[in-house]
């Protein structure tokens, strides 16, 4: 007869069970780690694809969509052909609802990154390719016309009887300070939207519409894709105008422009590379239609100088009236006297810009600068309202 013997000594079972449970627990931890890494890489790839599509669409009209898209993905950690990454740029998109879309302007960016096996390798599983896709479209309408890129201080200030009407576009302030947007005096600010990383400081009779959205994520330079003009090996000498002079300059490169006295200086249409100081003193009137000033040195434009300038409306610098590269951090002061006309985009991403306007001046300007101070009694209107196809045109994600 078969009998079962009861073992009374059960010691060691807990150790066996614990070992089995620990193995399962470590397996779940390994799986969670792998999944977490993949989700993180997927998110980073999507950010890069979004940035690439937006940059590519923004450069579409100038023939540099692919280069701009890859430059943007590189800035976000994905370099085509490096570390297992592939960045594909298609225009029009090769899939989705905007294939062969008309009008043109759609740019598709696909970012792929081979992720090596971590803990999955112990299970015999190989690498996984993470992919993200985005499509953007340059729709010709602007969504932002004042960008201040500094991350601290009162980066956007308005004082006096300033009146800003930018109802066709928005205002973006990257400063995280509590007084990022500082309004003092009899100030009116009316925009399509107002986004601020930090906060708002108001003192006086302030009219502000709409209510600013605070705590937003900082934005990047919307014109970072715009290449700086090439400085030639030899530039024209400074004309150094003194006294009572009326003169016209041809477009080109100058080692500086100096004017002192009762000067009427007219700039012919085109690009002016000022590879030195721009000093205007006295009763100077600077006029020009279809001009872009590339400022590589210091600038001195005191209050009695009249500016009658309008930007080009086509070409690489469509809408850009002042191009001051990021490396030039010299402060830029502009004045709109009574009767002055100033129309265009002021691009000075590394500089503090001050615009002083007086009653009777016509100011249609958009700004991309480190900081912006608006002083005086003039009304400022968005340049976007008279040129919706400038280089600051909006780009939006559609897929």
VEXDREN-2710 file (C-alpha; in Angstrom, 1 decimal):
% VEXDREN-2710
k/r/px/py/pz
1/UNK/0.0/0.0/0.0
2/UNK/1.3/3.3/-1.1
3/UNK/1.5/5.9/1.6
4/UNK/2.3/9.6/1.4
5/UNK/4.8/11.0/3.7
6/UNK/4.0/14.4/5.0
7/UNK/7.0/16.7/5.1
8/UNK/6.9/18.8/8.2
9/UNK/10.0/20.8/7.3
10/UNK/8.9/23.4/4.7
11/UNK/11.8/25.8/5.2
12/UNK/13.2/27.3/2.0
13/UNK/9.9/27.7/0.1
14/UNK/9.9/31.5/0.7
15/UNK/13.3/31.8/-0.8
16/UNK/12.2/29.9/-3.9
17/UNK/9.0/31.8/-4.3
18/UNK/10.9/35.1/-3.8
19/UNK/13.4/34.2/-6.4
20/UNK/10.6/33.4/-8.9
21/UNK/8.8/36.6/-8.1
22/UNK/11.9/38.7/-8.3
23/UNK/12.6/37.2/-11.8
24/UNK/9.1/38.2/-12.9
25/UNK/9.5/41.6/-11.3
26/UNK/12.8/42.3/-13.0
27/UNK/11.2/41.2/-16.3
28/UNK/8.4/43.7/-15.9
29/UNK/10.9/46.4/-14.9
30/UNK/13.0/45.6/-18.0
31/UNK/9.9/45.7/-20.2
32/UNK/8.8/49.0/-18.7
33/UNK/12.2/50.5/-19.1
34/UNK/12.4/49.5/-22.8
35/UNK/8.9/50.8/-23.4
36/UNK/9.7/54.1/-21.6
37/UNK/12.8/54.6/-23.7
38/UNK/10.9/53.9/-26.9
39/UNK/8.1/56.3/-26.0
40/UNK/10.7/59.0/-25.1
41/UNK/12.5/58.5/-28.4
42/UNK/9.2/58.6/-30.2
43/UNK/8.3/61.9/-28.6
44/UNK/11.7/63.4/-29.4
45/UNK/11.4/62.2/-33.0
46/UNK/8.0/63.8/-33.3
47/UNK/9.3/67.1/-32.0
48/UNK/12.1/66.9/-34.5
49/UNK/9.7/66.1/-37.4
50/UNK/7.4/68.9/-36.4
51/UNK/10.3/71.4/-36.3
52/UNK/11.7/70.1/-39.6
53/UNK/8.3/70.4/-41.4
54/UNK/7.7/73.9/-40.1
55/UNK/11.2/75.1/-41.0
56/UNK/11.0/73.5/-44.4
57/UNK/7.6/75.0/-45.2
58/UNK/8.9/78.4/-44.1
59/UNK/11.7/78.1/-46.6
60/UNK/9.7/76.5/-49.3
61/UNK/9.3/79.7/-51.4
62/UNK/13.0/80.2/-51.4
63/UNK/14.1/76.8/-52.7
64/UNK/15.7/75.7/-49.4
65/UNK/13.0/73.5/-47.9
66/UNK/15.0/70.3/-47.6
67/UNK/18.1/72.1/-46.1
68/UNK/16.0/74.0/-43.6
69/UNK/14.1/70.9/-42.6
70/UNK/17.3/68.9/-42.0
71/UNK/18.9/71.9/-40.1
72/UNK/15.9/72.0/-37.8
73/UNK/15.9/68.2/-37.1
74/UNK/19.7/68.4/-36.5
75/UNK/19.0/71.1/-33.8
76/UNK/16.6/68.7/-32.2
77/UNK/19.1/65.8/-32.1
78/UNK/18.4/63.9/-35.3
79/UNK/21.1/64.2/-38.0
80/UNK/20.4/62.4/-41.3
81/UNK/22.8/59.5/-41.7
82/UNK/24.2/59.7/-38.2
83/UNK/23.7/57.4/-35.2
84/UNK/21.1/55.3/-37.1
85/UNK/18.9/58.3/-37.9
86/UNK/17.3/59.0/-41.3
87/UNK/15.6/62.3/-42.1
88/UNK/13.4/62.2/-45.3
89/UNK/12.0/65.4/-46.7
90/UNK/9.2/65.3/-49.4
91/UNK/7.4/68.1/-51.1
92/UNK/4.7/67.4/-51.9
93/UNK/4.1/64.7/-49.3
94/UNK/4.4/61.1/-50.5
95/UNK/1.4/59.9/-48.4
96/UNK/-1.6/61.2/-46.6
97/UNK/-4.3/63.6/-47.7
98/UNK/-1.9/66.3/-49.1
99/UNK/-0.2/64.1/-51.7
100/UNK/0.3/66.2/-54.9
101/UNK/-1.6/68.9/-53.1
102/UNK/-2.3/72.3/-54.7
103/UNK/-1.4/75.0/-54.0
104/UNK/2.2/74.0/-53.4
105/UNK/3.9/74.7/-50.1
106/UNK/3.3/71.4/-48.2
107/UNK/6.5/69.8/-46.8
108/UNK/6.6/66.3/-45.3
109/UNK/9.3/65.3/-42.9
110/UNK/9.8/61.7/-41.7
111/UNK/12.3/61.1/-38.9
112/UNK/13.5/57.5/-38.2
113/UNK/15.9/56.4/-35.5
114/UNK/17.1/52.8/-35.0
115/UNK/17.0/52.0/-31.2
116/UNK/19.2/49.2/-30.1
117/UNK/17.8/46.5/-27.9
118/UNK/18.4/47.0/-24.2
119/UNK/16.8/44.5/-21.9
120/UNK/14.9/43.1/-24.9
121/UNK/18.2/41.7/-26.1
122/UNK/18.1/39.1/-23.3
123/UNK/14.8/37.8/-24.8
124/UNK/16.4/37.5/-28.2
125/UNK/14.6/40.6/-29.5
126/UNK/16.5/42.9/-31.8
127/UNK/16.5/46.7/-32.4
128/UNK/13.4/48.7/-33.1
129/UNK/13.1/51.6/-35.6
130/UNK/11.2/54.6/-34.1
131/UNK/9.5/56.8/-36.7
132/UNK/7.6/60.1/-36.7
133/UNK/6.0/62.1/-39.5
134/UNK/4.8/65.7/-39.8
135/UNK/3.5/67.8/-42.7
136/UNK/3.4/71.6/-42.6
137/UNK/2.1/74.2/-44.9
138/UNK/3.0/77.8/-45.5
139/UNK/-0.4/79.4/-45.8
140/UNK/0.6/83.0/-46.5
141/UNK/-1.1/84.5/-43.5
142/UNK/0.9/85.5/-40.5
143/UNK/0.3/84.4/-36.9
144/UNK/3.0/86.3/-35.2
145/UNK/4.4/89.8/-35.8
146/UNK/6.2/90.7/-32.6
147/UNK/8.7/88.2/-31.2
148/UNK/11.0/89.1/-28.3
149/UNK/13.5/86.3/-27.7
150/UNK/15.2/87.3/-24.5
151/UNK/14.5/85.0/-21.5
152/UNK/14.6/87.5/-18.7
153/UNK/13.7/91.1/-17.9
154/UNK/11.1/93.4/-19.4
155/UNK/11.6/92.2/-22.9
156/UNK/8.6/94.0/-24.3
157/UNK/8.0/97.5/-22.9
158/UNK/5.6/100.3/-24.0
159/UNK/5.7/103.8/-22.5
160/UNK/4.1/107.1/-23.3
161/UNK/1.0/107.3/-25.5
162/UNK/1.9/104.3/-27.5
163/UNK/-0.8/102.6/-29.6
164/UNK/-0.1/99.2/-31.1
165/UNK/-2.7/97.7/-33.4
166/UNK/-1.6/94.2/-34.6
167/UNK/-5.0/92.6/-34.9
168/UNK/-4.0/90.4/-37.8
169/UNK/-1.3/88.6/-35.9
170/UNK/0.1/87.8/-32.4
171/UNK/2.7/88.9/-29.9
172/UNK/5.1/86.4/-28.3
173/UNK/7.4/87.3/-25.3
174/UNK/9.9/84.7/-24.2
175/UNK/10.9/86.4/-21.0
176/UNK/10.1/84.4/-17.8
177/UNK/10.2/87.5/-15.6
178/UNK/7.0/88.8/-13.8
179/UNK/7.3/92.0/-15.8
180/UNK/8.0/90.4/-19.2
181/UNK/5.4/92.6/-20.7
182/UNK/5.7/96.1/-19.2
183/UNK/3.1/98.7/-20.0
184/UNK/3.4/102.3/-18.6
185/UNK/1.4/105.4/-19.5
186/UNK/-1.6/105.8/-21.8
187/UNK/-0.9/102.6/-23.6
188/UNK/-3.2/100.7/-26.0
189/UNK/-2.2/97.2/-27.1
190/UNK/-4.6/95.4/-29.4
191/UNK/-3.4/92.1/-30.9
192/UNK/-4.8/88.9/-32.3
193/UNK/-3.1/87.0/-29.5
194/UNK/-0.6/87.7/-26.7
195/UNK/1.5/84.8/-25.4
196/UNK/4.0/85.4/-22.6
197/UNK/6.4/83.0/-20.8
198/UNK/6.4/85.2/-17.7
199/UNK/3.9/87.9/-16.5
200/UNK/2.5/91.3/-17.2
201/UNK/3.2/94.6/-15.4
202/UNK/0.7/97.5/-15.9
203/UNK/1.0/101.1/-14.6
204/UNK/-1.3/103.9/-15.9
205/UNK/-4.2/104.0/-18.3
206/UNK/-3.8/100.7/-20.0
207/UNK/-6.0/99.2/-22.7
208/UNK/-5.0/95.6/-23.3
209/UNK/-6.8/93.1/-25.6
210/UNK/-7.0/90.2/-25.5
211/UNK/-6.1/89.0/-22.1
212/UNK/-2.5/87.7/-22.3
213/UNK/-1.9/84.0/-22.0
214/UNK/1.0/83.6/-19.5
215/UNK/3.2/80.6/-18.8
216/UNK/3.5/79.6/-22.4
217/UNK/6.4/77.6/-23.8
218/UNK/9.2/79.8/-25.2
219/UNK/9.3/80.0/-29.0
220/UNK/12.3/79.7/-31.2
221/UNK/13.5/82.4/-33.6
222/UNK/11.0/82.3/-36.5
223/UNK/13.5/83.7/-39.0
224/UNK/16.5/81.5/-37.9
225/UNK/16.4/79.9/-41.4
226/UNK/17.1/83.2/-43.1
227/UNK/20.7/83.2/-44.2
228/UNK/22.8/86.3/-43.6
229/UNK/24.0/88.2/-46.7
230/UNK/27.5/87.3/-47.9
231/UNK/30.0/90.1/-47.3
232/UNK/32.2/90.7/-50.3
233/UNK/36.0/90.9/-50.0
234/UNK/35.9/94.6/-50.9
235/UNK/33.3/97.2/-49.8
236/UNK/32.7/100.7/-51.0
237/UNK/34.2/103.4/-48.8
238/UNK/32.0/105.3/-46.3
239/UNK/30.5/108.3/-48.2
240/UNK/31.0/110.5/-45.1
241/UNK/28.4/113.1/-46.0
242/UNK/28.8/116.5/-44.2
243/UNK/27.0/119.8/-44.6
244/UNK/24.1/120.4/-47.0
245/UNK/24.1/117.4/-49.2
246/UNK/21.5/115.6/-51.4
247/UNK/22.8/112.3/-52.6
248/UNK/21.7/108.9/-53.8
249/UNK/23.6/105.7/-53.0
250/UNK/23.5/102.5/-55.1
251/UNK/22.9/99.1/-53.4
252/UNK/26.0/97.2/-52.4
253/UNK/28.5/96.8/-49.5
254/UNK/29.8/99.9/-47.6
255/UNK/32.5/100.0/-44.9
256/UNK/30.1/102.4/-43.1
257/UNK/27.7/105.2/-43.7
258/UNK/28.2/108.5/-42.0
259/UNK/25.9/111.6/-42.5
260/UNK/26.2/114.8/-40.5
261/UNK/24.2/117.9/-41.3
262/UNK/21.3/118.8/-43.5
263/UNK/21.5/115.6/-45.5
264/UNK/18.9/114.1/-47.8
265/UNK/20.2/110.6/-48.5
266/UNK/18.3/108.3/-50.8
267/UNK/19.0/104.6/-51.1
268/UNK/18.2/102.9/-54.4
269/UNK/16.3/99.7/-54.2
270/UNK/18.3/96.6/-53.1
271/UNK/20.5/95.2/-50.4
272/UNK/22.9/97.4/-48.4
273/UNK/25.6/95.6/-46.4
274/UNK/26.9/98.1/-43.9
275/UNK/30.2/96.5/-42.8
276/UNK/30.8/99.2/-40.2
277/UNK/29.0/101.9/-38.3
278/UNK/25.8/103.6/-39.4
279/UNK/26.0/107.1/-37.9
280/UNK/23.3/109.7/-38.8
281/UNK/23.5/113.0/-37.0
282/UNK/21.9/116.4/-37.6
283/UNK/18.8/116.9/-39.8
284/UNK/19.3/113.8/-41.8
285/UNK/16.5/112.2/-43.9
286/UNK/17.2/108.6/-45.0
287/UNK/14.8/107.5/-47.7
288/UNK/14.5/104.3/-49.8
289/UNK/11.9/102.0/-51.4
290/UNK/12.5/98.3/-51.5
291/UNK/15.7/98.3/-49.4
292/UNK/17.2/95.9/-46.9
293/UNK/19.9/97.2/-44.5
294/UNK/22.3/94.5/-43.3
295/UNK/23.8/96.0/-40.1
296/UNK/27.1/94.5/-39.1
297/UNK/28.4/97.3/-36.9
298/UNK/27.1/99.9/-34.4
299/UNK/24.1/102.2/-35.2
300/UNK/23.5/105.7/-34.1
301/UNK/20.2/107.2/-35.3
302/UNK/19.2/110.1/-32.9
303/UNK/15.7/111.5/-32.6
304/UNK/15.9/114.2/-35.2
305/UNK/16.7/111.8/-38.0
306/UNK/13.8/111.1/-40.4
307/UNK/13.4/107.5/-41.8
308/UNK/11.4/107.0/-44.9
309/UNK/12.1/103.4/-45.7
310/UNK/10.1/100.5/-47.1
311/UNK/11.2/96.9/-47.4
312/UNK/11.3/94.8/-50.6
313/UNK/8.1/92.8/-51.3
314/UNK/9.8/89.9/-53.1
315/UNK/13.0/87.9/-53.1
316/UNK/15.0/86.3/-50.3
317/UNK/14.5/89.2/-47.9
318/UNK/10.9/89.8/-48.7
319/UNK/9.6/92.2/-46.1
320/UNK/12.9/92.6/-44.2
321/UNK/13.9/96.2/-43.8
322/UNK/16.6/95.6/-41.2
323/UNK/18.7/92.5/-40.9
324/UNK/21.0/92.6/-37.9
325/UNK/22.6/89.2/-37.4
326/UNK/22.6/87.4/-34.1
327/UNK/26.3/88.0/-33.6
328/UNK/25.7/91.8/-33.7
329/UNK/24.4/92.6/-30.2
330/UNK/24.7/96.4/-30.6
331/UNK/21.5/98.2/-29.5
332/UNK/19.3/99.4/-32.3
333/UNK/17.4/102.7/-32.0
334/UNK/14.9/103.7/-34.6
335/UNK/12.8/106.9/-34.8
336/UNK/9.7/107.7/-36.7
337/UNK/9.3/111.5/-36.9
338/UNK/6.2/113.3/-38.1
339/UNK/5.8/112.5/-41.7
340/UNK/8.1/109.5/-41.6
341/UNK/7.2/106.2/-43.3
342/UNK/8.7/103.0/-42.0
343/UNK/7.4/99.7/-43.4
344/UNK/9.0/96.3/-42.9
345/UNK/10.4/93.7/-40.6
346/UNK/13.1/94.5/-38.1
347/UNK/15.2/91.4/-37.6
348/UNK/17.7/91.7/-34.7
349/UNK/17.6/88.5/-32.7
350/UNK/20.6/89.4/-30.5
351/UNK/19.9/93.1/-29.9
352/UNK/17.7/95.4/-27.9
353/UNK/15.5/97.5/-30.2
354/UNK/13.9/100.8/-29.3
355/UNK/11.4/102.4/-31.6
356/UNK/10.4/106.0/-30.8
357/UNK/7.4/107.2/-32.8
358/UNK/5.9/110.6/-33.0
359/UNK/2.5/111.7/-34.1
360/UNK/2.0/111.8/-37.8
361/UNK/4.5/109.0/-38.6
362/UNK/3.3/106.0/-40.6
363/UNK/4.7/102.8/-39.0
364/UNK/4.0/99.3/-40.3
365/UNK/6.5/97.1/-38.7
366/UNK/7.0/93.6/-37.4
367/UNK/9.8/92.7/-35.0
368/UNK/12.0/89.7/-34.1
369/UNK/14.5/91.0/-31.5
370/UNK/16.1/90.2/-28.2
371/UNK/13.9/92.9/-26.6
372/UNK/11.7/95.7/-27.8
373/UNK/10.9/99.1/-26.3
374/UNK/8.2/101.2/-27.8
375/UNK/8.2/104.9/-26.8
376/UNK/6.3/107.9/-28.0
377/UNK/3.0/109.0/-29.4
378/UNK/2.8/107.2/-32.6
379/UNK/0.6/104.3/-33.7
380/UNK/2.3/101.1/-34.7
381/UNK/0.5/98.7/-37.1
382/UNK/1.5/95.2/-38.2
383/UNK/3.5/95.0/-41.4
384/UNK/1.6/91.7/-41.9
385/UNK/-1.5/93.7/-42.7
386/UNK/0.1/95.2/-45.9
387/UNK/2.4/92.2/-46.9
388/UNK/1.0/88.8/-46.0
389/UNK/3.6/87.0/-48.0
390/UNK/6.8/88.2/-46.2
391/UNK/9.4/85.9/-44.8
392/UNK/7.5/86.1/-41.5
393/UNK/4.5/84.3/-43.1
394/UNK/2.8/81.7/-40.9
395/UNK/3.5/78.1/-41.2
396/UNK/1.1/75.6/-39.6
397/UNK/1.2/71.8/-39.1
398/UNK/-1.5/70.1/-41.0
399/UNK/-0.6/66.4/-40.3
END
